[in-house]
Amino acid sequence: KVIDKSAKKARKKRFYQAWGIILFSTAIGFLGGFLFTTFSLFIGFAVLFGEGKNLLKNTAIAVFITIVVYFLFQWVMRVPLLGGILW
């Protein structure tokens, strides 16, 4: 399948943006723990790859998923999620 230059450039840009979000979230995780990694990862992808009209909905979903992850790991499985450098 042949891809034109504009599509190839757009894919490359999305690839680097995704890696930027992942690396930024990992750095935040070192400071604040897994909970902050999860939240910044979901928010980053919602802002960069979500549609502008759905930003509020995507942010609400990111917050909800972060709360669910926190509840499952912290309270059900007793895994400490706030174990970063700042805590």
One Martini backbone bead per residue (centre of mass of N, CA, C, O) as a GRO file, in nm:
protein
   87
    1LYS     BB    1   0.095   0.037   0.024
    2VAL     BB    2   0.054   0.369  -0.060
    3ILE     BB    3   0.193   0.663   0.089
    4ASP     BB    4   0.171   0.971   0.137
    5LYS     BB    5   0.341   1.235   0.274
    6SER     BB    6   0.120   1.348   0.464
    7ALA     BB    7   0.050   1.080   0.607
    8LYS     BB    8   0.335   1.016   0.702
    9LYS     BB    9   0.370   1.275   0.873
   10ALA     BB   10   0.128   1.229   1.062
   11ARG     BB   11   0.225   0.959   1.180
   12LYS     BB   12   0.492   1.062   1.293
   13LYS     BB   13   0.370   1.272   1.481
   14ARG     BB   14   0.197   1.076   1.652
   15PHE     BB   15   0.431   0.902   1.748
   16TYR     BB   16   0.587   1.132   1.901
   17GLN     BB   17   0.354   1.215   2.084
   18ALA     BB   18   0.314   0.945   2.227
   19TRP     BB   19   0.603   0.930   2.341
   20GLY     BB   20   0.587   1.193   2.499
   21ILE     BB   21   0.362   1.104   2.690
   22ILE     BB   22   0.503   0.857   2.809
   23LEU     BB   23   0.756   1.003   2.920
   24PHE     BB   24   0.609   1.211   3.094
   25SER     BB   25   0.452   1.006   3.270
   26THR     BB   26   0.702   0.867   3.384
   27ALA     BB   27   0.823   1.116   3.522
   28ILE     BB   28   0.578   1.166   3.703
   29GLY     BB   29   0.593   0.885   3.843
   30PHE     BB   30   0.860   0.933   3.995
   31LEU     BB   31   0.735   1.161   4.173
   32GLY     BB   32   0.409   1.041   4.231
   33GLY     BB   33   0.347   0.782   4.090
   34PHE     BB   34   0.116   0.581   3.935
   35LEU     BB   35  -0.128   0.769   3.951
   36PHE     BB   36   0.006   1.003   3.783
   37THR     BB   37   0.062   0.841   3.534
   38THR     BB   38  -0.225   0.767   3.457
   39PHE     BB   39  -0.343   1.051   3.440
   40SER     BB   40  -0.140   1.178   3.232
   41LEU     BB   41  -0.191   0.974   3.009
   42PHE     BB   42  -0.495   1.017   2.965
   43ILE     BB   43  -0.486   1.325   2.923
   44GLY     BB   44  -0.285   1.335   2.689
   45PHE     BB   45  -0.456   1.165   2.489
   46ALA     BB   46  -0.714   1.340   2.503
   47VAL     BB   47  -0.586   1.604   2.398
   48LEU     BB   48  -0.426   1.506   2.133
   49PHE     BB   49  -0.648   1.267   2.016
   50GLY     BB   50  -0.888   1.418   2.068
   51GLU     BB   51  -1.162   1.586   2.038
   52GLY     BB   52  -1.253   1.906   2.110
   53LYS     BB   53  -1.564   1.848   2.173
   54ASN     BB   54  -1.461   1.592   2.381
   55LEU     BB   55  -1.284   1.693   2.624
   56LEU     BB   56  -1.466   1.661   2.874
   57LYS     BB   57  -1.527   1.362   2.837
   58ASN     BB   58  -1.230   1.261   2.832
   59THR     BB   59  -1.156   1.372   3.112
   60ALA     BB   60  -1.369   1.217   3.274
   61ILE     BB   61  -1.267   0.937   3.193
   62ALA     BB   62  -0.981   0.968   3.306
   63VAL     BB   63  -1.067   1.012   3.598
   64PHE     BB   64  -1.233   0.753   3.634
   65ILE     BB   65  -1.004   0.548   3.569
   66THR     BB   66  -0.814   0.644   3.791
   67ILE     BB   67  -1.003   0.575   4.027
   68VAL     BB   68  -1.030   0.274   3.964
   69VAL     BB   69  -0.732   0.204   3.983
   70TYR     BB   70  -0.693   0.302   4.269
   71PHE     BB   71  -0.903   0.123   4.405
   72LEU     BB   72  -0.800  -0.156   4.315
   73PHE     BB   73  -0.502  -0.130   4.417
   74GLN     BB   74  -0.525   0.004   4.704
   75TRP     BB   75  -0.786  -0.154   4.832
   76VAL     BB   76  -0.793  -0.450   4.713
   77MET     BB   77  -0.457  -0.515   4.667
   78ARG     BB   78  -0.254  -0.335   4.837
   79VAL     BB   79  -0.118  -0.114   4.641
   80PRO     BB   80   0.114   0.130   4.636
   81LEU     BB   81   0.077   0.435   4.437
   82LEU     BB   82   0.231   0.661   4.631
   83GLY     BB   83   0.576   0.597   4.548
   84GLY     BB   84   0.732   0.850   4.512
   85ILE     BB   85   0.954   1.099   4.578
   86LEU     BB   86   0.731   1.300   4.711
   87TRP     BB   87   0.636   1.060   4.929
   0.00000   0.00000   0.00000
